[in-house]
Amino acid sequence: MVRMSATEVARNFSAVINRVGAGEEIEIVRNGAPVAELRRPSRPRRLEGEEWRRFVKSLPVVDADFARDVREARAGVGSPVSKWPAG
């Protein structure tokens, strides 16, 4: 595992992400102490093809009661004040 300072990671973030994407693991240190590790996810987080279709088929059916509940919930919340909410 490669060790890099937090400053070095920040200054070279795109390159660091590319290295991680290629399979390299990077330990991030601050003042000599490890604070984080970057590595690829243990498994892909996306579903593909048949797995996606099985997932969609397993979802509950959206019935008229659900649609009514959503309409009532939206009515109770009201319209947003702005399309761009403040963070």
N, CA and C atoms as an extended XYZ file, in Angstrom:
261
Properties=species:S:1:pos:R:3:atomname:S:1:resname:S:1:resid:I:1 pbc="F F F"
N         0.857       -1.176        0.000 N   MET     1
C         0.000        0.000        0.000 CA  MET     1
C         0.898        1.232        0.000 C   MET     1
N         0.579        2.176       -0.852 N   VAL     2
C         1.326        3.423       -0.966 CA  VAL     2
C         0.850        4.391        0.112 C   VAL     2
N         1.782        5.133        0.722 N   ARG     3
C         1.437        6.174        1.702 CA  ARG     3
C         1.590        7.528        1.045 C   ARG     3
N         0.581        8.382        1.240 N   MET     4
C         0.632        9.758        0.716 CA  MET     4
C         0.082       10.690        1.781 C   MET     4
N         0.614       11.894        1.820 N   SER     5
C         0.078       12.885        2.750 CA  SER     5
C        -1.261       13.393        2.235 C   SER     5
N        -2.065       13.899        3.146 N   ALA     6
C        -3.361       14.451        2.750 CA  ALA     6
C        -3.158       15.598        1.768 C   ALA     6
N        -2.134       16.404        1.972 N   THR     7
C        -1.838       17.520        1.063 CA  THR     7
C        -1.501       17.011       -0.325 C   THR     7
N        -0.666       15.983       -0.398 N   GLU     8
C        -0.283       15.410       -1.685 CA  GLU     8
C        -1.499       14.836       -2.416 C   GLU     8
N        -2.376       14.158       -1.673 N   VAL     9
C        -3.597       13.613       -2.276 CA  VAL     9
C        -4.469       14.752       -2.804 C   VAL     9
N        -4.623       15.809       -2.011 N   ALA    10
C        -5.461       16.936       -2.424 CA  ALA    10
C        -4.915       17.595       -3.685 C   ALA    10
N        -3.619       17.762       -3.756 N   ARG    11
C        -3.010       18.430       -4.914 CA  ARG    11
C        -3.051       17.579       -6.180 C   ARG    11
N        -3.161       16.274       -6.011 N   ASN    12
C        -3.129       15.353       -7.159 CA  ASN    12
C        -4.355       14.453       -7.186 C   ASN    12
N        -5.496       14.992       -6.769 N   PHE    13
C        -6.681       14.155       -6.553 CA  PHE    13
C        -7.064       13.333       -7.785 C   PHE    13
N        -7.118       13.941       -8.938 N   SER    14
C        -7.524       13.213      -10.141 CA  SER    14
C        -6.577       12.044      -10.423 C   SER    14
N        -5.286       12.287      -10.314 N   ALA    15
C        -4.310       11.222      -10.550 CA  ALA    15
C        -4.434       10.126       -9.489 C   ALA    15
N        -4.691       10.521       -8.241 N   VAL    16
C        -4.853        9.541       -7.163 CA  VAL    16
C        -6.063        8.661       -7.436 C   VAL    16
N        -7.174        9.274       -7.831 N   ILE    17
C        -8.381        8.500       -8.148 CA  ILE    17
C        -8.116        7.550       -9.315 C   ILE    17
N        -7.373        7.994      -10.303 N   ASN    18
C        -7.022        7.111      -11.423 CA  ASN    18
C        -6.210        5.916      -10.935 C   ASN    18
N        -5.278        6.154      -10.028 N   ARG    19
C        -4.464        5.066       -9.491 CA  ARG    19
C        -5.330        4.076       -8.713 C   ARG    19
N        -6.233        4.591       -7.902 N   VAL    20
C        -7.132        3.727       -7.139 CA  VAL    20
C        -8.020        2.935       -8.093 C   VAL    20
N        -8.531        3.610       -9.124 N   GLY    21
C        -9.364        2.931      -10.110 CA  GLY    21
C        -8.636        1.802      -10.813 C   GLY    21
N        -7.313        1.932      -10.908 N   ALA    22
C        -6.503        0.892      -11.546 CA  ALA    22
C        -6.151       -0.235      -10.579 C   ALA    22
N        -6.611       -0.109       -9.315 N   GLY    23
C        -6.408       -1.190       -8.360 CA  GLY    23
C        -5.411       -0.910       -7.252 C   GLY    23
N        -4.753        0.233       -7.289 N   GLU    24
C        -3.777        0.557       -6.243 CA  GLU    24
C        -4.491        0.979       -4.964 C   GLU    24
N        -3.928        0.644       -3.819 N   GLU    25
C        -4.460        1.066       -2.531 CA  GLU    25
C        -3.553        2.153       -1.968 C   GLU    25
N        -4.161        3.209       -1.428 N   ILE    26
C        -3.392        4.342       -0.936 CA  ILE    26
C        -3.811        4.662        0.494 C   ILE    26
N        -2.806        4.743        1.380 N   GLU    27
C        -3.039        5.154        2.755 CA  GLU    27
C        -2.751        6.653        2.836 C   GLU    27
N        -3.693        7.405        3.383 N   ILE    28
C        -3.538        8.850        3.507 CA  ILE    28
C        -3.129        9.156        4.945 C   ILE    28
N        -2.053        9.934        5.083 N   VAL    29
C        -1.553       10.279        6.413 CA  VAL    29
C        -1.580       11.790        6.612 C   VAL    29
N        -1.794       12.180        7.851 N   ARG    30
C        -1.722       13.590        8.244 CA  ARG    30
C        -0.829       13.648        9.474 C   ARG    30
N         0.200       14.463        9.404 N   ASN    31
C         1.190       14.556       10.490 CA  ASN    31
C         1.755       13.178       10.845 C   ASN    31
N         1.944       12.352        9.820 N   GLY    32
C         2.533       11.033       10.012 CA  GLY    32
C         1.593        9.937       10.474 C   GLY    32
N         0.352       10.309       10.823 N   ALA    33
C        -0.607        9.318       11.317 CA  ALA    33
C        -1.627        8.968       10.225 C   ALA    33
N        -1.915        7.682       10.040 N   PRO    34
C        -2.920        7.295        9.044 CA  PRO    34
C        -4.297        7.867        9.400 C   PRO    34
N        -4.983        8.447        8.388 N   VAL    35
C        -6.331        8.980        8.605 CA  VAL    35
C        -7.368        8.350        7.677 C   VAL    35
N        -6.913        7.740        6.588 N   ALA    36
C        -7.864        7.129        5.651 CA  ALA    36
C        -7.122        6.181        4.719 C   ALA    36
N        -7.891        5.295        4.102 N   GLU    37
C        -7.367        4.418        3.063 CA  GLU    37
C        -8.290        4.503        1.859 C   GLU    37
N        -7.691        4.584        0.695 N   LEU    38
C        -8.466        4.586       -0.546 CA  LEU    38
C        -8.206        3.277       -1.268 C   LEU    38
N        -9.289        2.624       -1.669 N   ARG    39
C        -9.185        1.399       -2.455 CA  ARG    39
C       -10.467        1.241       -3.260 C   ARG    39
N       -10.408        0.404       -4.260 N   ARG    40
C       -11.600        0.129       -5.066 CA  ARG    40
C       -12.645       -0.543       -4.188 C   ARG    40
N       -13.914       -0.369       -4.503 N   PRO    41
C       -14.960       -1.075       -3.751 CA  PRO    41
C       -14.735       -2.585       -3.845 C   PRO    41
N       -15.171       -3.304       -2.819 N   SER    42
C       -14.972       -4.747       -2.803 CA  SER    42
C       -15.773       -5.453       -3.894 C   SER    42
N       -16.862       -4.856       -4.282 N   ARG    43
C       -17.632       -5.416       -5.403 CA  ARG    43
C       -18.307       -4.266       -6.139 C   ARG    43
N       -18.597       -4.445       -7.401 N   PRO    44
C       -19.267       -3.372       -8.146 CA  PRO    44
C       -20.600       -3.012       -7.505 C   PRO    44
N       -20.945       -1.761       -7.564 N   ARG    45
C       -22.178       -1.297       -6.945 CA  ARG    45
C       -23.322       -1.179       -7.960 C   ARG    45
N       -23.137       -1.650       -9.142 N   ARG    46
C       -24.207       -1.553      -10.122 CA  ARG    46
C       -24.707       -2.943      -10.503 C   ARG    46
N       -25.949       -2.986      -10.879 N   LEU    47
C       -26.546       -4.233      -11.346 CA  LEU    47
C       -26.593       -4.194      -12.853 C   LEU    47
N       -26.361       -5.320      -13.466 N   GLU    48
C       -26.368       -5.358      -14.920 CA  GLU    48
C       -27.362       -6.388      -15.432 C   GLU    48
N       -27.882       -6.127      -16.592 N   GLY    49
C       -28.695       -7.055      -17.339 CA  GLY    49
C       -29.749       -7.794      -16.553 C   GLY    49
N       -29.613       -9.114      -16.546 N   GLU    50
C       -30.619       -9.983      -15.929 CA  GLU    50
C       -30.760       -9.713      -14.439 C   GLU    50
N       -29.669       -9.387      -13.760 N   GLU    51
C       -29.735       -9.089      -12.331 CA  GLU    51
C       -30.614       -7.860      -12.084 C   GLU    51
N       -30.495       -6.850      -12.937 N   TRP    52
C       -31.336       -5.645      -12.826 CA  TRP    52
C       -32.803       -6.006      -13.053 C   TRP    52
N       -33.078       -6.810      -14.077 N   ARG    53
C       -34.461       -7.205      -14.368 CA  ARG    53
C       -35.071       -7.978      -13.196 C   ARG    53
N       -34.295       -8.884      -12.581 N   ARG    54
C       -34.792       -9.618      -11.415 CA  ARG    54
C       -35.091       -8.669      -10.254 C   ARG    54
N       -34.215       -7.696      -10.056 N   PHE    55
C       -34.437       -6.728       -8.995 CA  PHE    55
C       -35.722       -5.948       -9.225 C   PHE    55
N       -35.922       -5.454      -10.434 N   VAL    56
C       -37.124       -4.673      -10.745 CA  VAL    56
C       -38.375       -5.527      -10.557 C   VAL    56
N       -38.342       -6.778      -10.986 N   LYS    57
C       -39.496       -7.667      -10.820 CA  LYS    57
C       -39.794       -7.952       -9.355 C   LYS    57
N       -38.769       -7.875       -8.501 N   SER    58
C       -38.976       -8.170       -7.082 CA  SER    58
C       -39.594       -7.002       -6.317 C   SER    58
N       -39.634       -5.828       -6.923 N   LEU    59
C       -40.190       -4.663       -6.248 CA  LEU    59
C       -41.699       -4.793       -6.099 C   LEU    59
N       -42.257       -4.231       -5.038 N   PRO    60
C       -43.712       -4.307       -4.870 CA  PRO    60
C       -44.424       -3.507       -5.955 C   PRO    60
N       -45.618       -3.928       -6.256 N   VAL    61
C       -46.426       -3.257       -7.272 CA  VAL    61
C       -46.897       -1.915       -6.721 C   VAL    61
N       -46.811       -0.900       -7.539 N   VAL    62
C       -47.315        0.412       -7.150 CA  VAL    62
C       -48.808        0.425       -7.474 C   VAL    62
N       -49.611        0.460       -6.423 N   ASP    63
C       -51.055        0.424       -6.626 CA  ASP    63
C       -51.660        1.807       -6.411 C   ASP    63
N       -52.985        1.902       -6.552 N   ALA    64
C       -53.683        3.181       -6.417 CA  ALA    64
C       -53.509        3.763       -5.019 C   ALA    64
N       -53.460        2.914       -3.998 N   ASP    65
C       -53.271        3.410       -2.631 CA  ASP    65
C       -51.922        4.102       -2.480 C   ASP    65
N       -50.885        3.516       -3.071 N   PHE    66
C       -49.560        4.123       -2.989 CA  PHE    66
C       -49.556        5.469       -3.705 C   PHE    66
N       -50.123        5.519       -4.905 N   ALA    67
C       -50.177        6.769       -5.663 CA  ALA    67
C       -50.919        7.843       -4.856 C   ALA    67
N       -52.002        7.463       -4.203 N   ARG    68
C       -52.758        8.412       -3.376 CA  ARG    68
C       -51.897        8.901       -2.212 C   ARG    68
N       -51.187        7.978       -1.561 N   ASP    69
C       -50.323        8.346       -0.442 CA  ASP    69
C       -49.254        9.353       -0.882 C   ASP    69
N       -48.673        9.137       -2.056 N   VAL    70
C       -47.653       10.060       -2.555 CA  VAL    70
C       -48.265       11.433       -2.819 C   VAL    70
N       -49.425       11.476       -3.444 N   ARG    71
C       -50.097       12.766       -3.704 CA  ARG    71
C       -50.379       13.489       -2.392 C   ARG    71
N       -50.882       12.776       -1.392 N   GLU    72
C       -51.184       13.389       -0.102 CA  GLU    72
C       -49.919       13.896        0.590 C   GLU    72
N       -48.850       13.128        0.514 N   ALA    73
C       -47.596       13.552        1.129 CA  ALA    73
C       -47.063       14.806        0.454 C   ALA    73
N       -47.118       14.836       -0.879 N   ARG    74
C       -46.644       16.022       -1.609 CA  ARG    74
C       -47.491       17.232       -1.279 C   ARG    74
N       -48.799       17.046       -1.165 N   ALA    75
C       -49.688       18.168       -0.838 CA  ALA    75
C       -49.390       18.690        0.562 C   ALA    75
N       -49.051       17.792        1.483 N   GLY    76
C       -48.753       18.195        2.852 CA  GLY    76
C       -47.455       18.972        2.979 C   GLY    76
N       -46.510       18.708        2.093 N   VAL    77
C       -45.222       19.392        2.135 CA  VAL    77
C       -45.327       20.764        1.492 C   VAL    77
N       -46.113       20.875        0.451 N   GLY    78
C       -46.253       22.152       -0.262 CA  GLY    78
C       -45.155       22.344       -1.283 C   GLY    78
N       -45.270       23.437       -2.000 N   SER    79
C       -44.292       23.749       -3.042 CA  SER    79
C       -42.998       24.285       -2.430 C   SER    79
N       -41.869       24.005       -3.073 N   PRO    80
C       -40.617       24.562       -2.569 CA  PRO    80
C       -40.590       26.069       -2.744 C   PRO    80
N       -39.905       26.740       -1.843 N   VAL    81
C       -39.787       28.203       -1.936 CA  VAL    81
C       -38.930       28.568       -3.121 C   VAL    81
N       -37.912       27.760       -3.369 N   SER    82
C       -36.981       28.042       -4.455 CA  SER    82
C       -36.588       26.723       -5.112 C   SER    82
N       -36.332       26.772       -6.406 N   LYS    83
C       -35.825       25.574       -7.091 CA  LYS    83
C       -34.406       25.272       -6.667 C   LYS    83
N       -33.714       26.253       -6.088 N   TRP    84
C       -32.327       26.114       -5.676 CA  TRP    84
C       -32.226       26.301       -4.172 C   TRP    84
N       -32.486       25.222       -3.419 N   PRO    85
C       -32.450       25.366       -1.958 CA  PRO    85
C       -31.049       25.728       -1.464 C   PRO    85
N       -31.025       26.515       -0.422 N   ALA    86
C       -29.755       26.904        0.184 CA  ALA    86
C       -29.155       25.711        0.911 C   ALA    86
N       -27.835       25.598        0.881 N   GLY    87
C       -27.166       24.479        1.544 CA  GLY    87
C       -26.786       24.871        2.872 C   GLY    87
